[in-house]
């Protein structure tokens, strides 16, 4: 496999994992800065978790098909 592709995939995975852990920690900051309600904060967190849950298996399927 091309090393540059592997590095890009690794960085994408790192960004996904970091955002999954950082978003819940940043929710109080988002609430104060943007005046968000608890419902909108929960929705925001849910969207991030859902996209991470959907994209990781899709990327895994794509990379499994590449020799």
mmJSON file of the N, C-alpha and C atoms, coordinates in Angstrom:
{"data_MODEL":{"atom_site":{
"group_PDB":["ATOM","ATOM","ATOM","ATOM","ATOM","ATOM","ATOM","ATOM","ATOM","ATOM","ATOM","ATOM","ATOM","ATOM","ATOM","ATOM","ATOM","ATOM","ATOM","ATOM","ATOM","ATOM","ATOM","ATOM","ATOM","ATOM","ATOM","ATOM","ATOM","ATOM","ATOM","ATOM","ATOM","ATOM","ATOM","ATOM","ATOM","ATOM","ATOM","ATOM","ATOM","ATOM","ATOM","ATOM","ATOM","ATOM","ATOM","ATOM","ATOM","ATOM","ATOM","ATOM","ATOM","ATOM","ATOM","ATOM","ATOM","ATOM","ATOM","ATOM","ATOM","ATOM","ATOM","ATOM","ATOM","ATOM","ATOM","ATOM","ATOM","ATOM","ATOM","ATOM","ATOM","ATOM","ATOM","ATOM","ATOM","ATOM","ATOM","ATOM","ATOM","ATOM","ATOM","ATOM","ATOM","ATOM","ATOM","ATOM","ATOM","ATOM","ATOM","ATOM","ATOM","ATOM","ATOM","ATOM","ATOM","ATOM","ATOM","ATOM","ATOM","ATOM","ATOM","ATOM","ATOM","ATOM","ATOM","ATOM","ATOM","ATOM","ATOM","ATOM","ATOM","ATOM","ATOM","ATOM","ATOM","ATOM","ATOM","ATOM","ATOM","ATOM","ATOM","ATOM","ATOM","ATOM","ATOM","ATOM","ATOM","ATOM","ATOM","ATOM","ATOM","ATOM","ATOM","ATOM","ATOM","ATOM","ATOM","ATOM","ATOM","ATOM","ATOM","ATOM","ATOM","ATOM","ATOM","ATOM","ATOM","ATOM","ATOM","ATOM","ATOM","ATOM","ATOM","ATOM","ATOM","ATOM","ATOM","ATOM","ATOM","ATOM","ATOM","ATOM","ATOM","ATOM","ATOM","ATOM","ATOM","ATOM","ATOM","ATOM","ATOM","ATOM","ATOM","ATOM","ATOM","ATOM","ATOM","ATOM","ATOM","ATOM","ATOM","ATOM","ATOM","ATOM","ATOM","ATOM","ATOM","ATOM","ATOM","ATOM","ATOM","ATOM","ATOM","ATOM","ATOM","ATOM","ATOM","ATOM","ATOM"],
"id":[1,2,3,4,5,6,7,8,9,10,11,12,13,14,15,16,17,18,19,20,21,22,23,24,25,26,27,28,29,30,31,32,33,34,35,36,37,38,39,40,41,42,43,44,45,46,47,48,49,50,51,52,53,54,55,56,57,58,59,60,61,62,63,64,65,66,67,68,69,70,71,72,73,74,75,76,77,78,79,80,81,82,83,84,85,86,87,88,89,90,91,92,93,94,95,96,97,98,99,100,101,102,103,104,105,106,107,108,109,110,111,112,113,114,115,116,117,118,119,120,121,122,123,124,125,126,127,128,129,130,131,132,133,134,135,136,137,138,139,140,141,142,143,144,145,146,147,148,149,150,151,152,153,154,155,156,157,158,159,160,161,162,163,164,165,166,167,168,169,170,171,172,173,174,175,176,177,178,179,180,181,182,183,184,185,186,187,188,189,190,191,192,193,194,195,196,197,198,199,200,201],
"type_symbol":["N","C","C","N","C","C","N","C","C","N","C","C","N","C","C","N","C","C","N","C","C","N","C","C","N","C","C","N","C","C","N","C","C","N","C","C","N","C","C","N","C","C","N","C","C","N","C","C","N","C","C","N","C","C","N","C","C","N","C","C","N","C","C","N","C","C","N","C","C","N","C","C","N","C","C","N","C","C","N","C","C","N","C","C","N","C","C","N","C","C","N","C","C","N","C","C","N","C","C","N","C","C","N","C","C","N","C","C","N","C","C","N","C","C","N","C","C","N","C","C","N","C","C","N","C","C","N","C","C","N","C","C","N","C","C","N","C","C","N","C","C","N","C","C","N","C","C","N","C","C","N","C","C","N","C","C","N","C","C","N","C","C","N","C","C","N","C","C","N","C","C","N","C","C","N","C","C","N","C","C","N","C","C","N","C","C","N","C","C","N","C","C","N","C","C","N","C","C","N","C","C"],
"label_atom_id":["N","CA","C","N","CA","C","N","CA","C","N","CA","C","N","CA","C","N","CA","C","N","CA","C","N","CA","C","N","CA","C","N","CA","C","N","CA","C","N","CA","C","N","CA","C","N","CA","C","N","CA","C","N","CA","C","N","CA","C","N","CA","C","N","CA","C","N","CA","C","N","CA","C","N","CA","C","N","CA","C","N","CA","C","N","CA","C","N","CA","C","N","CA","C","N","CA","C","N","CA","C","N","CA","C","N","CA","C","N","CA","C","N","CA","C","N","CA","C","N","CA","C","N","CA","C","N","CA","C","N","CA","C","N","CA","C","N","CA","C","N","CA","C","N","CA","C","N","CA","C","N","CA","C","N","CA","C","N","CA","C","N","CA","C","N","CA","C","N","CA","C","N","CA","C","N","CA","C","N","CA","C","N","CA","C","N","CA","C","N","CA","C","N","CA","C","N","CA","C","N","CA","C","N","CA","C","N","CA","C","N","CA","C","N","CA","C","N","CA","C","N","CA","C","N","CA","C","N","CA","C","N","CA","C"],
"label_alt_id":[null,null,null,null,null,null,null,null,null,null,null,null,null,null,null,null,null,null,null,null,null,null,null,null,null,null,null,null,null,null,null,null,null,null,null,null,null,null,null,null,null,null,null,null,null,null,null,null,null,null,null,null,null,null,null,null,null,null,null,null,null,null,null,null,null,null,null,null,null,null,null,null,null,null,null,null,null,null,null,null,null,null,null,null,null,null,null,null,null,null,null,null,null,null,null,null,null,null,null,null,null,null,null,null,null,null,null,null,null,null,null,null,null,null,null,null,null,null,null,null,null,null,null,null,null,null,null,null,null,null,null,null,null,null,null,null,null,null,null,null,null,null,null,null,null,null,null,null,null,null,null,null,null,null,null,null,null,null,null,null,null,null,null,null,null,null,null,null,null,null,null,null,null,null,null,null,null,null,null,null,null,null,null,null,null,null,null,null,null,null,null,null,null,null,null,null,null,null,null,null,null],
"label_comp_id":["UNK","UNK","UNK","UNK","UNK","UNK","UNK","UNK","UNK","UNK","UNK","UNK","UNK","UNK","UNK","UNK","UNK","UNK","UNK","UNK","UNK","UNK","UNK","UNK","UNK","UNK","UNK","UNK","UNK","UNK","UNK","UNK","UNK","UNK","UNK","UNK","UNK","UNK","UNK","UNK","UNK","UNK","UNK","UNK","UNK","UNK","UNK","UNK","UNK","UNK","UNK","UNK","UNK","UNK","UNK","UNK","UNK","UNK","UNK","UNK","UNK","UNK","UNK","UNK","UNK","UNK","UNK","UNK","UNK","UNK","UNK","UNK","UNK","UNK","UNK","UNK","UNK","UNK","UNK","UNK","UNK","UNK","UNK","UNK","UNK","UNK","UNK","UNK","UNK","UNK","UNK","UNK","UNK","UNK","UNK","UNK","UNK","UNK","UNK","UNK","UNK","UNK","UNK","UNK","UNK","UNK","UNK","UNK","UNK","UNK","UNK","UNK","UNK","UNK","UNK","UNK","UNK","UNK","UNK","UNK","UNK","UNK","UNK","UNK","UNK","UNK","UNK","UNK","UNK","UNK","UNK","UNK","UNK","UNK","UNK","UNK","UNK","UNK","UNK","UNK","UNK","UNK","UNK","UNK","UNK","UNK","UNK","UNK","UNK","UNK","UNK","UNK","UNK","UNK","UNK","UNK","UNK","UNK","UNK","UNK","UNK","UNK","UNK","UNK","UNK","UNK","UNK","UNK","UNK","UNK","UNK","UNK","UNK","UNK","UNK","UNK","UNK","UNK","UNK","UNK","UNK","UNK","UNK","UNK","UNK","UNK","UNK","UNK","UNK","UNK","UNK","UNK","UNK","UNK","UNK","UNK","UNK","UNK","UNK","UNK","UNK"],
"label_asym_id":["A","A","A","A","A","A","A","A","A","A","A","A","A","A","A","A","A","A","A","A","A","A","A","A","A","A","A","A","A","A","A","A","A","A","A","A","A","A","A","A","A","A","A","A","A","A","A","A","A","A","A","A","A","A","A","A","A","A","A","A","A","A","A","A","A","A","A","A","A","A","A","A","A","A","A","A","A","A","A","A","A","A","A","A","A","A","A","A","A","A","A","A","A","A","A","A","A","A","A","A","A","A","A","A","A","A","A","A","A","A","A","A","A","A","A","A","A","A","A","A","A","A","A","A","A","A","A","A","A","A","A","A","A","A","A","A","A","A","A","A","A","A","A","A","A","A","A","A","A","A","A","A","A","A","A","A","A","A","A","A","A","A","A","A","A","A","A","A","A","A","A","A","A","A","A","A","A","A","A","A","A","A","A","A","A","A","A","A","A","A","A","A","A","A","A","A","A","A","A","A","A"],
"label_entity_id":["1","1","1","1","1","1","1","1","1","1","1","1","1","1","1","1","1","1","1","1","1","1","1","1","1","1","1","1","1","1","1","1","1","1","1","1","1","1","1","1","1","1","1","1","1","1","1","1","1","1","1","1","1","1","1","1","1","1","1","1","1","1","1","1","1","1","1","1","1","1","1","1","1","1","1","1","1","1","1","1","1","1","1","1","1","1","1","1","1","1","1","1","1","1","1","1","1","1","1","1","1","1","1","1","1","1","1","1","1","1","1","1","1","1","1","1","1","1","1","1","1","1","1","1","1","1","1","1","1","1","1","1","1","1","1","1","1","1","1","1","1","1","1","1","1","1","1","1","1","1","1","1","1","1","1","1","1","1","1","1","1","1","1","1","1","1","1","1","1","1","1","1","1","1","1","1","1","1","1","1","1","1","1","1","1","1","1","1","1","1","1","1","1","1","1","1","1","1","1","1","1"],
"label_seq_id":[1,1,1,2,2,2,3,3,3,4,4,4,5,5,5,6,6,6,7,7,7,8,8,8,9,9,9,10,10,10,11,11,11,12,12,12,13,13,13,14,14,14,15,15,15,16,16,16,17,17,17,18,18,18,19,19,19,20,20,20,21,21,21,22,22,22,23,23,23,24,24,24,25,25,25,26,26,26,27,27,27,28,28,28,29,29,29,30,30,30,31,31,31,32,32,32,33,33,33,34,34,34,35,35,35,36,36,36,37,37,37,38,38,38,39,39,39,40,40,40,41,41,41,42,42,42,43,43,43,44,44,44,45,45,45,46,46,46,47,47,47,48,48,48,49,49,49,50,50,50,51,51,51,52,52,52,53,53,53,54,54,54,55,55,55,56,56,56,57,57,57,58,58,58,59,59,59,60,60,60,61,61,61,62,62,62,63,63,63,64,64,64,65,65,65,66,66,66,67,67,67],
"pdbx_PDB_ins_code":[null,null,null,null,null,null,null,null,null,null,null,null,null,null,null,null,null,null,null,null,null,null,null,null,null,null,null,null,null,null,null,null,null,null,null,null,null,null,null,null,null,null,null,null,null,null,null,null,null,null,null,null,null,null,null,null,null,null,null,null,null,null,null,null,null,null,null,null,null,null,null,null,null,null,null,null,null,null,null,null,null,null,null,null,null,null,null,null,null,null,null,null,null,null,null,null,null,null,null,null,null,null,null,null,null,null,null,null,null,null,null,null,null,null,null,null,null,null,null,null,null,null,null,null,null,null,null,null,null,null,null,null,null,null,null,null,null,null,null,null,null,null,null,null,null,null,null,null,null,null,null,null,null,null,null,null,null,null,null,null,null,null,null,null,null,null,null,null,null,null,null,null,null,null,null,null,null,null,null,null,null,null,null,null,null,null,null,null,null,null,null,null,null,null,null,null,null,null,null,null,null],
"Cartn_x":[0.848,0.0,0.888,0.425,1.137,1.232,2.427,2.566,1.786,1.667,0.944,-0.548,-1.111,-2.516,-2.706,-1.78,-1.862,-1.787,-0.932,-0.818,-2.12,-2.705,-3.963,-5.094,-5.179,-6.203,-5.995,-4.751,-4.453,-4.813,-4.526,-4.87,-6.384,-7.099,-8.56,-9.137,-8.576,-9.033,-8.719,-7.549,-7.162,-8.107,-8.431,-9.337,-10.716,-11.199,-12.504,-12.485,-11.446,-11.36,-11.196,-10.411,-10.222,-11.515,-12.231,-13.477,-14.518,-14.517,-15.483,-15.238,-14.009,-13.699,-13.731,-13.478,-13.394,-14.756,-15.676,-16.973,-17.7,-17.824,-18.503,-17.812,-16.503,-15.785,-16.003,-16.297,-16.49,-17.936,-18.856,-20.268,-20.545,-19.957,-20.201,-19.707,-18.587,-18.074,-19.045,-19.554,-20.521,-21.79,-22.206,-23.423,-23.257,-22.139,-21.895,-21.65,-20.859,-20.467,-21.6,-22.409,-23.431,-24.848,-24.987,-26.3,-27.183,-26.613,-27.364,-28.109,-29.231,-29.998,-29.413,-29.866,-29.406,-29.854,-31.024,-31.517,-30.659,-30.274,-29.423,-28.015,-27.532,-26.224,-26.272,-27.37,-27.524,-27.621,-28.336,-28.444,-27.083,-26.328,-24.992,-24.09,-24.098,-23.289,-23.757,-25.062,-25.597,-25.206,-25.194,-24.79,-23.327,-22.475,-21.06,-20.871,-21.561,-21.431,-21.971,-23.088,-23.691,-22.778,-22.236,-21.363,-20.094,-19.568,-18.389,-18.737,-19.923,-20.335,-20.605,-21.042,-21.352,-20.102,-19.267,-18.128,-17.027,-16.8,-15.704,-15.911,-17.085,-17.251,-17.176,-17.67,-17.591,-16.14,-15.352,-13.928,-13.258,-13.647,-13.095,-13.428,-14.658,-15.036,-14.241,-14.059,-13.301,-11.856,-11.25,-9.839,-9.633,-10.641,-10.509,-10.481,-11.071,-11.111,-9.842,-9.056,-7.806,-6.706,-6.002,-4.937,-3.76],
"Cartn_y":[-1.18,0.0,1.235,2.247,3.507,4.141,4.482,5.047,6.342,7.172,8.434,8.186,7.168,6.822,6.315,5.502,4.987,6.11,7.094,8.234,9.039,9.265,10.009,9.274,7.975,7.194,7.221,7.136,7.188,8.539,9.62,10.954,11.149,10.616,10.69,9.94,8.778,7.991,8.711,9.311,10.078,11.252,11.969,13.112,12.669,11.542,11.029,10.656,9.966,9.556,10.752,11.731,12.914,13.714,13.868,14.641,13.913,12.587,11.823,12.026,12.216,12.454,13.914,14.8,16.222,16.905,16.456,17.132,17.119,15.979,16.029,16.96,17.039,17.923,19.396,19.692,21.08,21.553,20.685,21.07,22.254,22.313,23.512,24.804,24.734,25.903,26.316,25.344,25.641,26.262,25.768,26.291,27.763,28.093,29.484,30.381,29.922,30.77,31.028,29.998,30.113,30.148,30.071,30.116,28.934,27.759,26.572,25.949,25.338,24.63,23.23,22.555,21.189,20.263,20.516,19.705,19.859,21.092,21.305,20.755,20.817,20.222,18.704,18.097,16.657,16.273,17.088,16.825,16.956,17.986,18.193,17.004,16.558,15.406,14.151,13.985,12.826,12.798,13.959,14.029,13.626,14.116,13.744,12.242,11.693,10.259,9.418,9.84,9.096,9.101,10.266,10.319,9.495,9.492,8.666,7.187,6.822,5.421,4.937,5.823,5.434,5.457,6.468,6.6,5.588,5.22,4.29,2.921,2.302,1.032,1.183,2.302,2.505,2.627,3.358,3.472,2.113,1.334,-0.009,-0.908,-0.828,-1.626,-1.22,0.076,0.555,0.103,0.238,-0.136,-1.645,-2.416,-3.87,-4.322,-3.553,-3.923,-3.531,-2.62,-2.192,-3.148,-3.735,-4.677,-3.981],
"Cartn_z":[0.0,0.0,0.0,-0.664,-0.752,0.642,1.104,2.459,2.663,1.636,1.813,2.027,1.394,1.615,3.031,3.49,4.853,5.882,5.64,6.551,6.556,5.376,5.305,6.018,5.822,6.515,8.02,8.449,9.886,10.482,9.766,10.259,10.31,9.337,9.361,10.543,10.817,11.968,13.278,13.345,14.539,14.755,13.687,13.809,14.282,13.783,14.202,15.672,16.102,17.509,18.446,18.027,18.87,18.982,17.872,17.944,18.777,18.737,19.536,21.025,21.421,22.832,23.219,22.256,22.573,22.6,21.778,21.694,23.043,23.725,25.029,26.035,25.972,26.891,26.552,25.303,24.872,24.965,25.337,25.383,26.315,27.52,28.365,27.711,27.017,26.296,25.192,24.419,23.361,23.942,25.1,25.721,26.106,26.721,27.122,25.914,24.957,23.832,22.853,22.598,21.563,22.13,23.449,24.066,23.692,23.582,23.167,24.343,24.043,25.072,25.257,26.313,26.54,25.406,24.867,23.751,22.512,22.201,21.027,21.261,22.492,22.793,22.641,23.091,22.921,21.463,20.683,19.249,18.576,18.937,18.376,18.678,19.908,20.295,19.561,19.431,18.731,17.263,16.624,15.214,15.058,15.93,15.855,16.09,17.068,17.354,16.206,15.636,14.528,13.31,12.964,11.79,12.009,13.211,13.491,13.393,13.87,13.84,12.43,11.554,10.183,9.302,9.464,8.56,8.837,10.072,10.348,9.693,9.786,9.076,7.557,7.025,5.578,5.117,5.858,5.518,5.664,6.658,6.822,5.646,5.159,3.989,2.754,2.58,1.411,1.499,2.667,2.776,2.738,3.109,2.996,1.54,0.666,-0.758,-1.501,-0.925,-1.559,-1.132,-2.119,-1.746,-1.048],
"occupancy":[1.0,1.0,1.0,1.0,1.0,1.0,1.0,1.0,1.0,1.0,1.0,1.0,1.0,1.0,1.0,1.0,1.0,1.0,1.0,1.0,1.0,1.0,1.0,1.0,1.0,1.0,1.0,1.0,1.0,1.0,1.0,1.0,1.0,1.0,1.0,1.0,1.0,1.0,1.0,1.0,1.0,1.0,1.0,1.0,1.0,1.0,1.0,1.0,1.0,1.0,1.0,1.0,1.0,1.0,1.0,1.0,1.0,1.0,1.0,1.0,1.0,1.0,1.0,1.0,1.0,1.0,1.0,1.0,1.0,1.0,1.0,1.0,1.0,1.0,1.0,1.0,1.0,1.0,1.0,1.0,1.0,1.0,1.0,1.0,1.0,1.0,1.0,1.0,1.0,1.0,1.0,1.0,1.0,1.0,1.0,1.0,1.0,1.0,1.0,1.0,1.0,1.0,1.0,1.0,1.0,1.0,1.0,1.0,1.0,1.0,1.0,1.0,1.0,1.0,1.0,1.0,1.0,1.0,1.0,1.0,1.0,1.0,1.0,1.0,1.0,1.0,1.0,1.0,1.0,1.0,1.0,1.0,1.0,1.0,1.0,1.0,1.0,1.0,1.0,1.0,1.0,1.0,1.0,1.0,1.0,1.0,1.0,1.0,1.0,1.0,1.0,1.0,1.0,1.0,1.0,1.0,1.0,1.0,1.0,1.0,1.0,1.0,1.0,1.0,1.0,1.0,1.0,1.0,1.0,1.0,1.0,1.0,1.0,1.0,1.0,1.0,1.0,1.0,1.0,1.0,1.0,1.0,1.0,1.0,1.0,1.0,1.0,1.0,1.0,1.0,1.0,1.0,1.0,1.0,1.0,1.0,1.0,1.0,1.0,1.0,1.0],
"B_iso_or_equiv":[0.0,0.0,0.0,0.0,0.0,0.0,0.0,0.0,0.0,0.0,0.0,0.0,0.0,0.0,0.0,0.0,0.0,0.0,0.0,0.0,0.0,0.0,0.0,0.0,0.0,0.0,0.0,0.0,0.0,0.0,0.0,0.0,0.0,0.0,0.0,0.0,0.0,0.0,0.0,0.0,0.0,0.0,0.0,0.0,0.0,0.0,0.0,0.0,0.0,0.0,0.0,0.0,0.0,0.0,0.0,0.0,0.0,0.0,0.0,0.0,0.0,0.0,0.0,0.0,0.0,0.0,0.0,0.0,0.0,0.0,0.0,0.0,0.0,0.0,0.0,0.0,0.0,0.0,0.0,0.0,0.0,0.0,0.0,0.0,0.0,0.0,0.0,0.0,0.0,0.0,0.0,0.0,0.0,0.0,0.0,0.0,0.0,0.0,0.0,0.0,0.0,0.0,0.0,0.0,0.0,0.0,0.0,0.0,0.0,0.0,0.0,0.0,0.0,0.0,0.0,0.0,0.0,0.0,0.0,0.0,0.0,0.0,0.0,0.0,0.0,0.0,0.0,0.0,0.0,0.0,0.0,0.0,0.0,0.0,0.0,0.0,0.0,0.0,0.0,0.0,0.0,0.0,0.0,0.0,0.0,0.0,0.0,0.0,0.0,0.0,0.0,0.0,0.0,0.0,0.0,0.0,0.0,0.0,0.0,0.0,0.0,0.0,0.0,0.0,0.0,0.0,0.0,0.0,0.0,0.0,0.0,0.0,0.0,0.0,0.0,0.0,0.0,0.0,0.0,0.0,0.0,0.0,0.0,0.0,0.0,0.0,0.0,0.0,0.0,0.0,0.0,0.0,0.0,0.0,0.0,0.0,0.0,0.0,0.0,0.0,0.0],
"pdbx_formal_charge":[null,null,null,null,null,null,null,null,null,null,null,null,null,null,null,null,null,null,null,null,null,null,null,null,null,null,null,null,null,null,null,null,null,null,null,null,null,null,null,null,null,null,null,null,null,null,null,null,null,null,null,null,null,null,null,null,null,null,null,null,null,null,null,null,null,null,null,null,null,null,null,null,null,null,null,null,null,null,null,null,null,null,null,null,null,null,null,null,null,null,null,null,null,null,null,null,null,null,null,null,null,null,null,null,null,null,null,null,null,null,null,null,null,null,null,null,null,null,null,null,null,null,null,null,null,null,null,null,null,null,null,null,null,null,null,null,null,null,null,null,null,null,null,null,null,null,null,null,null,null,null,null,null,null,null,null,null,null,null,null,null,null,null,null,null,null,null,null,null,null,null,null,null,null,null,null,null,null,null,null,null,null,null,null,null,null,null,null,null,null,null,null,null,null,null,null,null,null,null,null,null],
"auth_seq_id":[1,1,1,2,2,2,3,3,3,4,4,4,5,5,5,6,6,6,7,7,7,8,8,8,9,9,9,10,10,10,11,11,11,12,12,12,13,13,13,14,14,14,15,15,15,16,16,16,17,17,17,18,18,18,19,19,19,20,20,20,21,21,21,22,22,22,23,23,23,24,24,24,25,25,25,26,26,26,27,27,27,28,28,28,29,29,29,30,30,30,31,31,31,32,32,32,33,33,33,34,34,34,35,35,35,36,36,36,37,37,37,38,38,38,39,39,39,40,40,40,41,41,41,42,42,42,43,43,43,44,44,44,45,45,45,46,46,46,47,47,47,48,48,48,49,49,49,50,50,50,51,51,51,52,52,52,53,53,53,54,54,54,55,55,55,56,56,56,57,57,57,58,58,58,59,59,59,60,60,60,61,61,61,62,62,62,63,63,63,64,64,64,65,65,65,66,66,66,67,67,67],
"auth_comp_id":["UNK","UNK","UNK","UNK","UNK","UNK","UNK","UNK","UNK","UNK","UNK","UNK","UNK","UNK","UNK","UNK","UNK","UNK","UNK","UNK","UNK","UNK","UNK","UNK","UNK","UNK","UNK","UNK","UNK","UNK","UNK","UNK","UNK","UNK","UNK","UNK","UNK","UNK","UNK","UNK","UNK","UNK","UNK","UNK","UNK","UNK","UNK","UNK","UNK","UNK","UNK","UNK","UNK","UNK","UNK","UNK","UNK","UNK","UNK","UNK","UNK","UNK","UNK","UNK","UNK","UNK","UNK","UNK","UNK","UNK","UNK","UNK","UNK","UNK","UNK","UNK","UNK","UNK","UNK","UNK","UNK","UNK","UNK","UNK","UNK","UNK","UNK","UNK","UNK","UNK","UNK","UNK","UNK","UNK","UNK","UNK","UNK","UNK","UNK","UNK","UNK","UNK","UNK","UNK","UNK","UNK","UNK","UNK","UNK","UNK","UNK","UNK","UNK","UNK","UNK","UNK","UNK","UNK","UNK","UNK","UNK","UNK","UNK","UNK","UNK","UNK","UNK","UNK","UNK","UNK","UNK","UNK","UNK","UNK","UNK","UNK","UNK","UNK","UNK","UNK","UNK","UNK","UNK","UNK","UNK","UNK","UNK","UNK","UNK","UNK","UNK","UNK","UNK","UNK","UNK","UNK","UNK","UNK","UNK","UNK","UNK","UNK","UNK","UNK","UNK","UNK","UNK","UNK","UNK","UNK","UNK","UNK","UNK","UNK","UNK","UNK","UNK","UNK","UNK","UNK","UNK","UNK","UNK","UNK","UNK","UNK","UNK","UNK","UNK","UNK","UNK","UNK","UNK","UNK","UNK","UNK","UNK","UNK","UNK","UNK","UNK"],
"auth_asym_id":["A","A","A","A","A","A","A","A","A","A","A","A","A","A","A","A","A","A","A","A","A","A","A","A","A","A","A","A","A","A","A","A","A","A","A","A","A","A","A","A","A","A","A","A","A","A","A","A","A","A","A","A","A","A","A","A","A","A","A","A","A","A","A","A","A","A","A","A","A","A","A","A","A","A","A","A","A","A","A","A","A","A","A","A","A","A","A","A","A","A","A","A","A","A","A","A","A","A","A","A","A","A","A","A","A","A","A","A","A","A","A","A","A","A","A","A","A","A","A","A","A","A","A","A","A","A","A","A","A","A","A","A","A","A","A","A","A","A","A","A","A","A","A","A","A","A","A","A","A","A","A","A","A","A","A","A","A","A","A","A","A","A","A","A","A","A","A","A","A","A","A","A","A","A","A","A","A","A","A","A","A","A","A","A","A","A","A","A","A","A","A","A","A","A","A","A","A","A","A","A","A"],
"auth_atom_id":["N","CA","C","N","CA","C","N","CA","C","N","CA","C","N","CA","C","N","CA","C","N","CA","C","N","CA","C","N","CA","C","N","CA","C","N","CA","C","N","CA","C","N","CA","C","N","CA","C","N","CA","C","N","CA","C","N","CA","C","N","CA","C","N","CA","C","N","CA","C","N","CA","C","N","CA","C","N","CA","C","N","CA","C","N","CA","C","N","CA","C","N","CA","C","N","CA","C","N","CA","C","N","CA","C","N","CA","C","N","CA","C","N","CA","C","N","CA","C","N","CA","C","N","CA","C","N","CA","C","N","CA","C","N","CA","C","N","CA","C","N","CA","C","N","CA","C","N","CA","C","N","CA","C","N","CA","C","N","CA","C","N","CA","C","N","CA","C","N","CA","C","N","CA","C","N","CA","C","N","CA","C","N","CA","C","N","CA","C","N","CA","C","N","CA","C","N","CA","C","N","CA","C","N","CA","C","N","CA","C","N","CA","C","N","CA","C","N","CA","C","N","CA","C","N","CA","C","N","CA","C","N","CA","C"],
"pdbx_PDB_model_num":[1,1,1,1,1,1,1,1,1,1,1,1,1,1,1,1,1,1,1,1,1,1,1,1,1,1,1,1,1,1,1,1,1,1,1,1,1,1,1,1,1,1,1,1,1,1,1,1,1,1,1,1,1,1,1,1,1,1,1,1,1,1,1,1,1,1,1,1,1,1,1,1,1,1,1,1,1,1,1,1,1,1,1,1,1,1,1,1,1,1,1,1,1,1,1,1,1,1,1,1,1,1,1,1,1,1,1,1,1,1,1,1,1,1,1,1,1,1,1,1,1,1,1,1,1,1,1,1,1,1,1,1,1,1,1,1,1,1,1,1,1,1,1,1,1,1,1,1,1,1,1,1,1,1,1,1,1,1,1,1,1,1,1,1,1,1,1,1,1,1,1,1,1,1,1,1,1,1,1,1,1,1,1,1,1,1,1,1,1,1,1,1,1,1,1,1,1,1,1,1,1]
}}}
